[in-house]
Amino acid sequence: MNDRFERGSDADAAEDLPFKRLTRDEAQALRDKQPTVSPWWVVAAQAAVGAGVAGLAWLVTGRSEVAWSALYGAATVVVPGALLARGITSRLSRMSLGVSAVSFMLWEMVKIGVSVTMLMLAPKIVQPLSWPALLVALVVCLKMYWVALLWRRQR
């Protein structure tokens, strides 16, 4: 019996396939087939959805503090996301693969730090604070990453 079938693993079968170097045209065709999503598009989508959640919160409750809390929750995602997008799209981040990886990790740490700081400052900045509205807006804005992947623009 064939050794590949005895192992029974797709990963083992993939190891047996020969590596094929793509030509420039083949690589470009693959990129065109699966375009990347701009981090700025994701940030813009998060901001728009956050504003929509805040507006909806105001319409449903009629209370401005709920809308401001929701807006602050959206900002807790959008502001750090914009910092990350700025950092990873800078000229320095594109110098080499190693610099790009370190830059991504650095900016991701900055993003987490700013998010945590904004959440800690929320009760002082938004008076009175509605934690449920803040958290709903925060979660909805965070989920925009998945929506952005589904709505990838075709070139």
Phi and psi in degrees as a GROMACS rama.xvg file:
@    title "Ramachandran Plot"
@    xaxis  label "Phi"
@    yaxis  label "Psi"
@TYPE xy
-65.3866  136.651  ASN-2
-62.0887  -34.8865  ASP-3
-61.9986  -40.1081  ARG-4
-75.6389  -28.4488  PHE-5
-67.8987  -36.5739  GLU-6
-68.4465  -37.5806  ARG-7
71.1563  19.0207  GLY-8
-119.71  135.285  SER-9
-66.0039  -33.3053  ASP-10
-64.9115  -40.2909  ALA-11
-66.8285  -36.7428  ASP-12
-67.5472  -35.6897  ALA-13
-66.6856  -30.5452  ALA-14
-65.2375  -28.8971  GLU-15
-78.9861  -15.8966  ASP-16
-74.3789  139.389  LEU-17
-71.4966  147.063  PRO-18
-81.0722  130.463  PHE-19
-116.375  120.231  LYS-20
-75.7197  130.079  ARG-21
-83.0563  145.826  LEU-22
-77.5029  169.536  THR-23
-59.1025  -41.8718  ARG-24
-67.6192  -40.3441  ASP-25
-65.1953  -41.0041  GLU-26
-64.2422  -41.5768  ALA-27
-65.7494  -38.4633  GLN-28
-63.8114  -38.5787  ALA-29
-66.8389  -41.864  LEU-30
-62.5306  -40.7911  ARG-31
-66.6997  -33.0084  ASP-32
-71.5523  -34.5554  LYS-33
-128.226  78.9093  GLN-34
-69.0287  154.634  PRO-35
-84.0921  161.932  THR-36
-102.593  126.893  VAL-37
-66.799  133.408  SER-38
-63.2994  -27.0816  PRO-39
-70.0284  -32.1915  TRP-40
-66.5972  -39.3569  TRP-41
-64.7546  -44.5331  VAL-42
-62.2913  -43.1876  VAL-43
-63.1116  -41.3268  ALA-44
-64.6986  -40.2583  ALA-45
-62.8588  -42.3761  GLN-46
-64.064  -43.1933  ALA-47
-64.4305  -44.2816  ALA-48
-67.1255  -38.4604  VAL-49
-62.3487  -42.163  GLY-50
-64.5711  -38.6388  ALA-51
-64.352  -41.6178  GLY-52
-64.462  -41.6192  VAL-53
-63.6154  -42.9337  ALA-54
-62.8145  -42.6456  GLY-55
-64.7397  -39.6507  LEU-56
-61.9733  -39.6439  ALA-57
-67.7632  -42.1182  TRP-58
-64.2814  -41.0487  LEU-59
-72.4813  -44.1629  VAL-60
-95.737  -26.1501  THR-61
72.7679  11.7754  GLY-62
-114.048  125.737  ARG-63
-68.5501  -31.6156  SER-64
-65.3884  -29.9951  GLU-65
-69.7628  -41.5143  VAL-66
-65.2513  -42.9231  ALA-67
-64.7111  -36.8279  TRP-68
-64.0938  -43.1331  SER-69
-64.5188  -41.483  ALA-70
-63.9701  -39.1102  LEU-71
-67.1082  -37.3339  TYR-72
-61.8794  -40.0981  GLY-73
-66.4047  -40.6565  ALA-74
-64.3178  -28.8366  ALA-75
-65.7149  -21.0751  THR-76
-97.241  -42.483  VAL-77
-71.2098  -46.5336  VAL-78
-62.1771  -51.1842  VAL-79
-64.2979  -33.5899  PRO-80
-64.1504  -38.2207  GLY-81
-67.2123  -38.1804  ALA-82
-62.3235  -43.7123  LEU-83
-63.7757  -44.4926  LEU-84
-61.026  -42.1358  ALA-85
-63.4482  -42.6757  ARG-86
-66.4532  -43.3163  GLY-87
-82.0449  -12.8733  ILE-88
-102.033  6.58388  THR-89
-72.9678  161.931  SER-90
-63.1032  -36.7354  ARG-91
-61.1291  -38.4856  LEU-92
-67.9691  -17.5855  SER-93
-99.5361  10.5818  ARG-94
-65.9495  -48.2454  MET-95
-154.517  169.886  SER-96
-64.221  -41.4172  LEU-97
-65.0264  -45.4061  GLY-98
-63.4566  -39.0331  VAL-99
-62.292  -43.8235  SER-100
-65.5981  -43.8487  ALA-101
-66.3058  -40.2815  VAL-102
-62.3511  -43.4226  SER-103
-60.5889  -46.4921  PHE-104
-63.5192  -40.9678  MET-105
-62.2139  -49.3715  LEU-106
-68.1494  -30.2041  TRP-107
-67.6652  -38.4545  GLU-108
-65.2291  -40.6688  MET-109
-60.8559  -44.2085  VAL-110
-59.1228  -46.7092  LYS-111
-64.4685  -43.7172  ILE-112
-61.5816  -44.1021  GLY-113
-65.6779  -40.1866  VAL-114
-62.1266  -46.8366  SER-115
-64.0057  -42.3371  VAL-116
-62.2954  -43.6808  THR-117
-63.1522  -38.7258  MET-118
-67.001  -38.1286  LEU-119
-67.758  -32.3144  MET-120
-85.4452  -9.1043  LEU-121
-53.6226  -47.1225  ALA-122
-63.7772  -26.3307  PRO-123
-82.2297  -32.315  LYS-124
-85.5348  -44.3461  ILE-125
-103.152  111.314  VAL-126
-119.084  125.66  GLN-127
-76.6256  148.689  PRO-128
-93.861  135.82  LEU-129
-106.706  100.061  SER-130
-60.2088  -41.0071  TRP-131
-58.8954  -42.7146  PRO-132
-65.2607  -42.5172  ALA-133
-60.266  -47.2906  LEU-134
-69.4007  -35.8623  LEU-135
-62.9132  -47.9847  VAL-136
-62.8041  -40.3766  ALA-137
-60.299  -48.7396  LEU-138
-65.9057  -42.3715  VAL-139
-62.6813  -42.3493  VAL-140
-66.4208  -37.8449  CYS-141
-62.9651  -34.9795  LEU-142
-71.8808  -9.90315  LYS-143
-64.5931  -21.5437  MET-144
-57.9529  -43.2957  TYR-145
-69.5833  -39.88  TRP-146
-64.61  -39.9294  VAL-147
-62.1867  -36.8254  ALA-148
-66.8536  -34.3161  LEU-149
-74.4486  -30.1387  LEU-150
-99.17  28.0467  TRP-151
-53.209  132.723  ARG-152
-75.3038  135.888  ARG-153
-88.3447  137.32  GLN-154
